[in-house]
């Protein structure tokens, strides 16, 4: 399936659309795909945002992630995802169908997640065991222990409706023809965050989970000062 089939309503925006096949094992090419997107997002003249189109597999029960790889490659994958979630531009994820493998990793690293109504998401499994990658850390950090428990401890499949209730998906569309409009709407909202503003807001959100008020105050005051300076500059 091509990106154009996944996104029938193409627009003239400067977004970078990338189709990611979740059916195979982790490879150097997998890491390279993410690194290439990060290169473009870090170059403001090349892409204003990225859209990751996550393609599912025919039978998630037959998939083992990350496959027969060494820990060095796993480390490279995790660092590529960390770079992606810290990029200065927005990252959107669109998922449909039955998804496992790296799907959860990619969704949790994105700023906004859109799912079609037929989406069924399963945590990555290897040799019959839940893969204990950094998706576990992100799940707990973003959803809380109670909401993450069913996925982390039991590896339960999550439907689109259940994922929206948990907070995994920000929007569920009933028709794939709606994907293009949904992407453009979100890109328009996030596009107003210029420079490093988006990265700063992400950091403040994530730090709030594990950092006390006094420790966070300095970072928030710095962000406020930056906003005030932009306000002055806009008036000039």
C-alpha positions as CSV (number, residue, x, y, z in Angstrom):
1,X,0.0,0.0,0.0
2,X,1.4,3.4,-0.9
3,X,1.3,6.6,1.1
4,X,-1.1,8.1,-1.5
5,X,-3.6,5.3,-0.8
6,X,-3.3,5.9,3.0
7,X,-3.7,9.7,2.5
8,X,-6.1,10.2,-0.4
9,X,-6.5,13.9,0.3
10,X,-3.1,15.3,-0.4
11,X,-2.4,18.9,0.2
12,X,0.3,21.5,-0.6
13,X,1.7,21.6,2.9
14,X,5.4,21.0,3.5
15,X,4.9,17.9,5.6
16,X,7.1,14.8,5.2
17,X,5.0,11.7,4.7
18,X,6.7,8.4,5.5
19,X,5.2,4.9,5.2
20,X,6.5,2.5,7.9
21,X,6.0,-1.2,7.4
22,X,5.7,-2.9,10.8
23,X,5.7,-6.4,9.5
24,X,9.5,-7.0,9.5
25,X,12.2,-7.2,12.2
26,X,14.4,-4.3,13.3
27,X,17.1,-3.5,10.8
28,X,19.7,-0.8,10.1
29,X,17.3,0.4,7.5
30,X,14.5,0.9,10.1
31,X,16.8,3.1,12.1
32,X,17.9,4.9,9.0
33,X,14.3,5.8,8.1
34,X,13.8,7.5,11.4
35,X,17.2,9.3,11.2
36,X,16.4,10.6,7.8
37,X,13.1,12.1,9.0
38,X,14.9,13.7,11.9
39,X,17.5,15.2,9.6
40,X,14.7,16.9,7.6
41,X,12.8,18.1,10.7
42,X,15.9,19.6,12.1
43,X,16.3,21.6,8.8
44,X,13.5,24.1,8.9
45,X,13.7,24.7,5.1
46,X,12.9,21.1,4.3
47,X,9.9,20.0,6.3
48,X,7.5,21.7,8.7
49,X,6.2,18.5,10.2
50,X,6.3,14.7,9.6
51,X,3.5,12.2,9.2
52,X,4.3,8.6,10.0
53,X,1.9,6.2,8.3
54,X,2.1,3.0,10.3
55,X,1.1,0.0,8.2
56,X,-0.1,-3.1,10.1
57,X,0.5,-6.8,9.5
58,X,-1.8,-9.6,8.4
59,X,-1.4,-11.6,11.6
60,X,0.3,-10.0,14.6
61,X,0.6,-13.4,16.3
62,X,3.2,-14.4,13.7
63,X,5.4,-11.3,14.3
64,X,8.4,-11.2,16.6
65,X,9.9,-7.8,17.3
66,X,12.7,-6.9,17.2
67,X,13.8,-10.3,15.8
68,X,17.2,-11.8,16.0
69,X,19.3,-8.7,16.6
70,X,22.0,-7.5,19.0
71,X,21.5,-5.0,21.8
72,X,23.7,-2.5,19.8
73,X,21.0,-2.2,17.1
74,X,18.2,-2.0,19.8
75,X,20.2,0.9,21.4
76,X,20.4,2.7,18.0
77,X,16.7,2.3,17.5
78,X,15.9,3.7,20.9
79,X,18.2,6.6,20.4
80,X,16.6,7.3,17.0
81,X,13.2,7.4,18.6
82,X,14.5,9.7,21.3
83,X,15.8,12.1,18.6
84,X,12.4,11.9,16.9
85,X,10.4,12.9,20.0
86,X,12.8,15.8,20.6
87,X,12.7,17.2,17.1
88,X,12.0,20.9,16.7
89,X,9.0,20.2,14.3
90,X,5.8,18.3,14.9
91,X,5.5,14.5,14.4
92,X,2.1,13.0,13.6
93,X,1.3,9.3,13.5
94,X,-1.5,7.7,11.5
95,X,-2.2,4.1,12.3
96,X,-4.7,1.6,10.8
97,X,-5.4,-2.1,10.8
98,X,-3.8,-4.7,13.0
99,X,-0.5,-3.2,14.3
100,X,2.3,-4.5,16.6
101,X,6.1,-4.6,16.4
102,X,7.4,-1.0,16.4
103,X,4.0,0.6,16.1
104,X,3.6,1.4,19.8
105,X,7.2,2.8,19.9
106,X,6.4,5.2,17.0
107,X,3.0,6.2,18.3
108,X,4.4,7.1,21.7
109,X,7.1,9.2,20.2
110,X,4.6,11.3,18.1
111,X,3.0,14.6,19.2
112,X,-0.5,13.6,17.8
113,X,-1.9,10.2,17.0
114,X,-4.7,9.5,14.5
115,X,-6.3,6.0,14.2
116,X,-8.8,4.6,11.9
117,X,-11.8,2.8,13.4
118,X,-10.5,-0.6,12.4
119,X,-7.2,-0.2,14.3
120,X,-6.2,-2.9,16.7
121,X,-2.9,-2.3,18.5
122,X,-0.9,-4.9,20.3
123,X,2.4,-4.5,22.2
124,X,5.5,-6.0,20.7
125,X,6.2,-9.6,21.6
126,X,9.4,-11.6,21.1
127,X,9.6,-15.4,21.9
128,X,6.1,-15.2,23.4
129,X,7.2,-12.5,25.9
130,X,6.3,-8.8,26.0
131,X,9.3,-6.8,24.6
132,X,10.6,-4.7,27.5
133,X,11.7,-1.7,25.4
134,X,11.3,2.0,26.2
135,X,7.7,1.9,25.0
136,X,7.0,0.6,28.6
137,X,8.6,3.7,30.0
138,X,6.7,6.0,27.7
139,X,3.4,4.3,28.4
140,X,3.7,4.8,32.1
141,X,5.1,8.3,31.7
142,X,2.3,9.4,29.4
143,X,-0.7,7.3,30.6
144,X,0.1,6.6,34.2
145,X,0.6,3.2,35.9
146,X,-3.1,2.3,36.1
147,X,-3.8,2.9,32.4
148,X,-0.6,1.2,31.2
149,X,-1.0,-1.9,33.3
150,X,-3.2,-3.9,31.0
151,X,-0.7,-3.4,28.1
152,X,2.6,-3.8,30.1
153,X,1.6,-6.7,32.3
154,X,-0.8,-8.6,30.1
155,X,0.0,-7.5,26.5
156,X,-3.7,-7.0,25.8
157,X,-4.8,-5.8,22.3
158,X,-6.4,-2.4,22.2
159,X,-9.0,-1.3,19.7
160,X,-9.3,2.2,18.3
161,X,-12.1,3.2,20.7
162,X,-10.2,1.7,23.7
163,X,-7.0,3.4,22.7
164,X,-8.8,6.8,22.5
165,X,-10.2,6.2,26.0
166,X,-6.8,5.4,27.3
167,X,-5.2,8.4,25.7
168,X,-3.2,6.5,23.2
169,X,-5.0,8.0,20.2
170,X,-6.0,11.7,20.0
171,X,-8.5,11.2,17.2
172,X,-10.3,8.3,15.6
173,X,-11.6,8.6,12.1
174,X,-14.4,6.4,10.7
175,X,-13.3,6.6,7.1
176,X,-9.7,6.7,5.6
177,X,-10.8,9.5,3.4
178,X,-10.9,11.7,6.5
179,X,-7.2,11.1,7.3
180,X,-6.0,13.9,5.0
181,X,-8.3,16.6,6.6
182,X,-7.4,15.4,10.1
183,X,-3.7,15.6,9.4
184,X,-4.0,19.1,7.9
185,X,-6.0,20.3,10.9
186,X,-3.4,19.2,13.4
187,X,-0.5,20.4,11.3
188,X,-2.1,23.8,11.2
189,X,-2.4,23.9,14.9
190,X,1.1,22.7,15.6
191,X,2.6,24.9,12.8
192,X,2.1,28.0,14.9
193,X,4.8,26.8,17.3
194,X,7.9,28.3,15.7
195,X,11.5,27.7,16.5
196,X,12.1,25.6,19.5
197,X,8.7,26.3,21.1
198,X,7.3,22.9,20.4
199,X,10.4,21.1,21.9
200,X,10.2,23.4,25.0
201,X,6.5,22.5,25.6
202,X,7.2,18.8,25.2
203,X,10.0,19.0,27.7
204,X,7.9,20.9,30.3
205,X,5.1,18.2,29.9
206,X,7.4,15.3,30.3
207,X,9.4,16.8,33.2
208,X,6.2,17.5,35.1
209,X,5.7,13.8,35.6
210,X,8.9,13.2,37.5
211,X,10.0,16.7,38.7
212,X,8.8,18.6,41.7
213,X,7.5,22.2,41.6
214,X,10.7,23.9,42.9
215,X,12.9,22.0,40.4
216,X,10.6,22.8,37.5
217,X,10.1,26.5,38.3
218,X,13.3,27.6,36.6
219,X,12.5,25.9,33.3
220,X,9.0,27.3,33.3
221,X,10.1,30.8,34.1
222,X,12.6,30.6,31.2
223,X,9.9,29.4,28.9
224,X,7.6,32.3,30.1
225,X,10.5,34.8,29.5
226,X,11.0,33.5,26.0
227,X,7.2,33.9,25.3
228,X,7.3,37.5,26.6
229,X,10.2,38.3,24.5
230,X,8.4,37.0,21.4
231,X,5.4,39.1,22.4
232,X,7.6,42.3,22.5
233,X,9.2,41.4,19.2
234,X,5.8,40.9,17.6
235,X,4.7,44.4,18.7
236,X,7.8,46.0,17.3
